[in-house]
Amino acid sequence: MILVKAATGLVIEFGVGPSGKWDALSLRLAEGLSPAPFRFEVSEGPGGRLLVRPAEAREPAELLVALAVLARHEDNVLAEVRKYNRADG
């Protein structure tokens, strides 16, 4: 499921991860900003905020850019996390 596809080349995809839960998020930035998509494990934290965990090691500067993008789209991503993980309760 694609959450965001902006004219700037940003694509955020949310789907089923290796755990079998809807907890996998892939983030592709506009061409030239990062050589490969970022992969995260996502969930809702105890305070109702989005929790993200990088699935692979990346350079700190790249990771900061990716996390800033996710922070900007936190409400949309969190809405999908909640929607698809309701039954996991």
N, C-alpha and C positions, 0 to 999 in steps of 0.2 A: 504494500500500500504506500503510495507516494503522498506525503503530507504537504510538501512545499516544492514547487518548481517555479522559481522566479526567472524573469528575463535575464537576470545576472548570472544564471547558470547554477544556482543553488538547488540541490535536490536532497531532501530528507526522506528516507524510506524507513518504515517501521514494519517489523514482521516477526515471525516465529524464530526464536534462537535455538541453539543446541539443547537447551533445557526443555524444549517443547512448549515453552510459554511465549507469549507476545512480549518479548523483552529485548529484541535485537533492533538496533538503530544504526543505519548507515547514513553518513553525511558526506556529500560531494560538494566541494566548493567550486567556484568559477575556475575555469582553466587558468593555470599559472599560479594559483594560490597554494595548491597542494598537489603533490604527484599522485596520490592515491586516496581513495575514500577513507574516511575515519569510521571505525566500527566501535560501537558502545553497547554496553548492557544498561538498560534503563528500567527504572521502577519509581514508584511513588514512595517518598520518604515519610517518616512518622509525622512530620509537620505539614504534610500536604504539598511539599515541594518536589520537583523532579530530582531524582538521583541518577547520575550517570557514572559509569565506570568504563574507562577505555579498555577495549578488548586486545589491543596491541600497543607496544611501546612506540612512541612518536617523539619527535623533537619538541621541547617545551614551547617554542614560539608557535609551531604548527598547532599544538594542542590548545594554546591560549586562544588562537583565532577560532578554532572549532567550538570551544566552550562558549566563547562570546556569541557565536551564531546560535547555539542551542539556548543560551540565556534569552536571546531576543525572541525565540520561538517557543519558549518554555510552556506557555499556556496551551498552544496547539498540540505539542508533543504530549504533555501531561493529560490532555483530554483523550487522546488515543490510548495512552497507557491505561487510564481508568476504564475506558469503554471496553477494551479487549481483555482486561484482567479482572473484571467484575466477579466472575464465577470462581476465581482463584481464592477469594476472600478468606 
